[in-house]
Amino acid sequence: MNKSELIDAIAGKAEISKADATKALDAFLDTIVETVAAGDAVNLIGFGAFKTSERAARQGKNPKTGEKLEIPAATVPKFAVGAGFKAAVAKK
């Protein structure tokens, strides 16, 4: 499912226009990105949690030349699946 298909599904289930569904989805995604970028977590009980994770510095290798290189430490976004979501997928 791509974004436009998701918007169609939201509009149908919520019985709202596609324009309103687009605004709602964009606001939802923007809010999650802004919150996680600020270092806070977004917990949606039963669905999952969006949070940050620290990735340590490490050594890598250029696959083309074999040359070793340093990969710096980074803060990355992470999603942890909630129990309700996991159970719904497992029922398939």
Backbone as JSON, one array per atom type, in Angstrom:
{
  "sequence": "MNKSELIDAIAGKAEISKADATKALDAFLDTIVETVAAGDAVNLIGFGAFKTSERAARQGKNPKTGEKLEIPAATVPKFAVGAGFKAAVAKK",
  "N": [[0.85, -1.17, 0.0], [0.63, 2.15, -0.91], [1.13, 5.71, -0.22], [-1.05, 7.18, -1.33], [-3.0, 5.2, -1.6], [-3.33, 4.56, 1.07], [-4.4, 6.96, 2.01], [-6.86, 6.9, 0.63], [-8.01, 4.67, 1.9], [-8.17, 5.58, 4.56], [-9.9, 7.77, 4.23], [-12.21, 6.43, 3.41], [-12.79, 4.7, 5.64], [-13.08, 6.54, 7.75], [-15.04, 8.1, 6.78], [-14.62, 10.64, 5.54], [-13.47, 13.38, 3.49], [-11.06, 12.96, 0.82], [-9.21, 15.01, 0.82], [-9.31, 15.93, 3.48], [-8.45, 13.61, 4.76], [-5.87, 13.45, 3.75], [-4.72, 15.76, 4.89], [-4.93, 15.06, 7.6], [-3.33, 12.72, 7.74], [-0.83, 13.74, 6.9], [-0.38, 15.61, 8.97], [-0.23, 13.87, 11.15], [2.05, 12.3, 10.5], [4.02, 14.33, 10.32], [4.01, 15.28, 12.95], [4.94, 13.03, 14.38], [7.54, 12.78, 13.28], [8.69, 15.28, 14.02], [8.54, 15.1, 16.84], [10.07, 12.79, 17.48], [12.51, 13.57, 16.36], [13.15, 15.58, 18.11], [13.95, 14.14, 20.23], [12.15, 12.86, 21.86], [9.78, 10.21, 22.62], [7.13, 8.55, 20.83], [4.39, 6.94, 21.82], [2.07, 4.59, 20.96], [-0.33, 2.88, 22.23], [-0.76, -0.56, 21.87], [-0.23, -0.41, 19.16], [2.47, 0.53, 18.6], [5.78, 1.95, 19.17], [7.52, 4.89, 18.46], [10.8, 5.92, 18.5], [14.12, 7.16, 19.4], [17.38, 5.85, 18.73], [20.68, 5.13, 19.72], [23.47, 4.73, 17.71], [26.54, 3.25, 17.77], [29.91, 4.36, 17.01], [31.78, 2.81, 14.4], [33.88, 0.48, 12.56], [34.04, 0.26, 9.06], [33.97, -1.11, 5.72], [34.98, -0.31, 2.48], [33.26, -1.65, -0.12], [34.1, -1.78, -2.76], [36.85, -1.11, -2.93], [37.94, -2.26, -0.7], [39.07, -0.83, 1.28], [39.46, 0.27, 4.64], [37.22, 2.14, 6.68], [36.07, 4.75, 8.86], [32.99, 4.75, 10.45], [30.9, 7.13, 11.66], [29.38, 7.72, 14.93], [25.82, 7.73, 15.38], [22.49, 9.06, 15.71], [19.52, 7.4, 15.33], [16.2, 6.84, 13.97], [13.74, 4.63, 15.41], [11.4, 1.94, 15.39], [9.27, 0.19, 17.46], [7.29, -2.59, 17.55], [3.96, -2.91, 18.74], [2.1, -4.98, 21.07], [-0.59, -5.57, 20.33], [-0.61, -5.06, 17.56], [1.32, -6.88, 16.7], [0.06, -9.29, 17.4], [-2.21, -9.2, 15.74], [-1.07, -9.44, 13.19], [0.1, -11.95, 13.43], [-2.08, -13.64, 13.44], [-2.72, -14.14, 10.83]],
  "CA": [[0.0, 0.0, 0.0], [1.4, 3.39, -0.93], [0.49, 6.79, 0.53], [-2.36, 7.54, -1.89], [-3.92, 4.12, -1.25], [-3.6, 4.72, 2.49], [-5.33, 8.09, 2.12], [-8.17, 6.4, 0.2], [-8.53, 3.79, 2.95], [-8.53, 6.42, 5.72], [-11.09, 8.53, 3.86], [-13.35, 5.51, 3.41], [-13.12, 4.23, 6.99], [-13.48, 7.65, 8.6], [-16.11, 8.79, 6.07], [-14.21, 12.03, 5.34], [-12.97, 13.6, 2.13], [-9.64, 12.62, 0.62], [-8.42, 16.18, 1.22], [-9.22, 15.91, 4.94], [-7.63, 12.45, 5.11], [-4.49, 13.83, 3.43], [-4.29, 16.7, 5.93], [-4.78, 14.33, 8.86], [-2.17, 11.83, 7.65], [0.37, 14.57, 6.88], [-0.19, 16.16, 10.32], [0.19, 12.74, 11.98], [3.44, 11.96, 10.19], [4.87, 15.47, 10.7], [4.1, 15.31, 14.41], [5.83, 11.94, 14.8], [8.91, 13.12, 12.88], [9.16, 16.39, 14.87], [8.68, 14.64, 18.22], [11.22, 11.88, 17.57], [13.7, 14.37, 16.08], [13.44, 16.34, 19.33], [14.47, 13.21, 21.23], [11.06, 12.26, 22.63], [9.17, 9.02, 22.03], [5.69, 8.57, 20.56], [3.88, 5.62, 22.18], [0.68, 4.34, 20.58], [-0.61, 1.61, 22.91], [-1.3, -1.6, 21.0], [0.32, -0.28, 17.8], [3.92, 0.54, 18.66], [6.45, 3.13, 19.7], [8.56, 5.53, 17.66], [11.79, 6.51, 19.4], [15.46, 7.24, 18.84], [18.35, 4.86, 19.2], [22.06, 5.55, 19.47], [24.3, 3.76, 17.0], [27.93, 3.52, 18.11], [30.88, 4.46, 15.9], [32.32, 1.49, 14.07], [34.71, 0.42, 11.36], [33.4, -0.35, 7.92], [34.88, -1.42, 4.62], [34.5, 0.05, 1.16], [33.15, -2.93, -0.83], [34.76, -1.7, -4.05], [38.31, -1.07, -2.8], [38.37, -3.01, 0.47], [39.68, 0.13, 2.21], [38.75, 0.44, 5.9], [36.81, 3.51, 6.95], [35.38, 4.96, 10.13], [31.59, 5.16, 10.37], [30.68, 7.87, 12.91], [28.2, 7.44, 15.74], [24.64, 8.42, 14.86], [21.19, 8.86, 16.33], [18.63, 6.92, 14.27], [14.84, 6.54, 14.42], [13.47, 3.21, 15.6], [10.0, 1.62, 15.65], [9.06, -1.07, 18.17], [5.92, -3.04, 17.31], [3.15, -3.14, 19.93], [1.55, -6.33, 21.22], [-1.82, -5.72, 19.55], [-0.22, -5.1, 16.15], [2.02, -8.15, 16.51], [-0.94, -10.36, 17.49], [-3.06, -9.13, 14.55], [-0.3, -9.96, 12.07], [0.34, -13.37, 13.67], [-3.31, -14.39, 13.18], [-2.8, -14.46, 9.41]],
  "C": [[0.9, 1.23, 0.0], [0.58, 4.49, -0.24], [-0.89, 7.12, -0.03], [-3.41, 6.46, -1.6], [-4.29, 4.19, 0.23], [-4.58, 5.87, 2.72], [-6.74, 7.67, 1.71], [-8.81, 5.54, 1.28], [-8.97, 4.59, 4.18], [-9.82, 7.19, 5.43], [-12.34, 7.65, 3.89], [-13.76, 5.08, 4.8], [-13.64, 5.33, 7.89], [-14.64, 8.45, 8.0], [-15.83, 10.3, 6.0], [-13.69, 12.16, 3.92], [-11.5, 13.2, 2.04], [-8.75, 13.77, 1.03], [-8.23, 16.21, 2.73], [-8.35, 14.75, 5.41], [-6.15, 12.75, 4.84], [-3.93, 14.76, 4.49], [-4.03, 15.97, 7.24], [-3.54, 13.44, 8.84], [-0.87, 12.64, 7.65], [0.67, 15.15, 8.26], [0.31, 15.07, 11.27], [1.67, 12.43, 11.76], [4.4, 13.08, 10.59], [5.08, 15.53, 12.21], [5.03, 14.22, 14.94], [7.28, 12.29, 14.48], [9.46, 14.22, 13.78], [9.42, 15.93, 16.3], [9.9, 13.75, 18.38], [12.52, 12.62, 17.3], [14.11, 15.2, 17.29], [13.95, 15.45, 20.46], [13.41, 12.56, 22.1], [10.51, 11.04, 21.9], [7.69, 9.26, 21.79], [5.21, 7.14, 20.78], [2.41, 5.52, 21.83], [0.35, 2.94, 21.09], [-1.29, 0.65, 21.95], [-0.75, -1.56, 19.59], [1.84, -0.34, 17.82], [4.46, 1.84, 19.19], [7.52, 3.6, 18.72], [9.51, 6.19, 18.63], [13.13, 6.61, 18.7], [16.34, 6.17, 19.45], [19.73, 5.38, 18.85], [22.82, 4.42, 18.8], [25.76, 4.15, 17.24], [28.79, 3.66, 16.85], [31.45, 3.06, 15.65], [33.18, 1.57, 12.83], [33.93, -0.28, 10.26], [34.44, -0.62, 6.85], [34.23, -1.01, 3.31], [34.45, -1.24, 0.34], [33.9, -2.94, -2.18], [36.27, -1.82, -3.92], [38.83, -1.92, -1.65], [39.01, -2.12, 1.53], [38.82, 0.26, 3.47], [38.39, 1.91, 6.08], [36.06, 3.57, 8.26], [33.95, 5.42, 9.85], [31.27, 5.84, 11.7], [29.43, 7.4, 13.65], [27.02, 8.25, 15.2], [23.43, 8.13, 15.74], [20.23, 8.52, 15.21], [17.22, 6.69, 14.82], [14.63, 5.03, 14.5], [11.98, 3.04, 15.89], [9.94, 0.26, 16.33], [7.58, -1.43, 18.05], [5.22, -3.33, 18.64], [2.54, -4.54, 19.93], [0.3, -6.55, 20.38], [-1.54, -5.86, 18.06], [0.42, -6.45, 15.83], [1.03, -9.32, 16.5], [-1.83, -10.38, 16.25], [-2.35, -9.7, 13.33], [-0.1, -11.48, 12.21], [-0.88, -14.22, 13.37], [-3.47, -14.78, 11.72], [-2.48, -15.89, 9.26]]
}
